[in-house]
Amino acid sequence: MQTILRRLCILLAVPLVANAEHPGKQVYTQLCAACHGANGEGVGNGAFPPMKNSEWVKGDNKKIAQILLHGLKGPVSVAGKTYDLQMPAQGALSSQQKVDVINYIQQQWGGKKKDTFTIKMMEEEIKRSSKRKKPWTAVELESAFPKQGLFKNLLIYEYKGSWRKLPDFTKLKAESVEEEHHGSISLRNIQRNGYFGVVWEGSIELDKAGKYFFELGSDDGSRLIINGKEVINHDGTHGVGIIKKGTANLDKGEQQIRFEYFEYTGDRAISLRFKHESGGWQWLSDENKAVVNKKKAAIPIDLTPKADGQVYIYNNFIEGMNARAVAVGFPGGFSYGFGTSNGELELVWKGKFMNARRHWTSRGKGFERPFGDTLTTLSGEKKAAWLVNGAPAKVRFKGYDLDKVGNPTFRYTLNGVEVREKVVPTEGGFDRELSFQSKRAVNLELVLNPAYDAATPNTVGGNLNLEVEGTKVKGATLVKPINVSKSENLKLSYTWTK
């Protein structure tokens, strides 16, 4: 009876639409809209499956081609609901019409930006199933197009943007939506070199209930959500060698997984694995399996200072800083990067110091990212850290002196004014101690916050609170005037807000 009703829907379908924007729209209007709806939401108050939010439409276009070629019968799950209908083969359509309607529905409701299915691909699908004489079932199609990995119905949403923190992807429009054919969280098919975000959504089947352990490394930020609850938040810009851990008590059966990730610039990688409290590790990602298990060369060279009080200095190319920056790491998990060409404290972070593998092995090309987390940029995108009489100062670096534990005091000049600067960790933050010497009166200005916000006047870099008197706002910039006649001293105190 259902088959007869469906064929009647097709016979009563609306005629072809003239001058349609996409050739597939004409085919859809004639043969598909009567049951699936002109808006893709399904007709008959849910009697027929929708195109909108359908994992089949967002998924493999080869499976859609097979349905058009041979039909689909029996139970099938679409957008969380099971339908037990029969869709007949569309033998009256030419190969080109089949190609057109596949491209149309995937652009309309599948998140694709352009035509991705071709006549050549259709010919391959015709050849693949040339001996088939009966309709497909959903189970047969899944078996005919197997996926690797643990996931079922894994979709990948790709976004374009520049972030240092995870955005709210639910408020952004994805540039593309595809079925993740690897069956695992994978960056293999992402063609961008940087400045992008990705969200994976799918499910895995667990054969036992209990406590599960998760380990996540990523370059850059990421977040793991299971059944709507956050398990690991590994936000910020950092390297894959920093591992965050999480646990979740899960029932036996299907678990909904959402994994969010963004890449700022530089290296990119995802390493995500899990295990039951009684079992061994299993991978949810395909990245870094070999790195973790086989490639000893990929093991980080961790330069994090030990508890003996000695300060470490890393003088090399560091991501997020200018090419002449010097990184300084303290015992206890505080580090900073000082720009010697501009006399500016450029970057501060918590946790581990630096991974020296890139620069201490092979030829060491490229910029290395700080090894820790909670990276905070103080200099932003401004062109000058120091102003003299309102104009950018001429900065000349003179080197640095080390105290007994190796903490440097940087020496540089600003239009002839001699400056000595030292950074000292404090409980909950750090101080910048500066002294100035000049043979003539000079009006200096230190740019403290290049993105000043009156709503949070003392907040710098998003997670630091600055304490200093006598500041002023110039446009959208916060500066500290320093009038130097002979000698002056200045201390800036920063504390972490989170």
Buried (B, 14 or more C-beta within 10 A) or exposed (E): EBEEBBEEBBEEBEEEBEEBEBBBBBBBBBBBBBBBBBEBBBBEEEEBBBBBEBBBBBBBBBBBBBBBBBBBBBEBBBBEEEBEBBBBBBEEBEBEBBBBBBBBBBBBBBBBEEBBBEEEBBEEBBEBBEEBEEBBBBEBBBEBBEBEBBBBBBBBBBBEEEBBEBBEBEEBEBBBBBBBBBBBBBBEEBEBEEBBBBBBBBBBEBEEEBEBBBBBBBBBBBBBBBBEEEBBBBBBBBBBBBEBEBEBEBEEEEBEBBBBBBBBBBBBBBBBBBBBEEEEEEBBBBBBBEBBEEEEEBEBBEBBBEEEEBBBBBEBBBBBBBEEBBBBBBBEBBBBBBBBBBBBBBBBBBBBBBBBBBBEEEEEEEBBBBBBBBBBBBBEEBEBBBBBEEEBBEBBBEEBEEEEEBBBBBBBBBBBBBBBBBBEBEEEBBBBBBBBBBEEEBEBBBBBBBBBEEEEEBBBBBBBBBEBEEBEEEEEBBBBEBEBEEEBEBEBBBBBBE
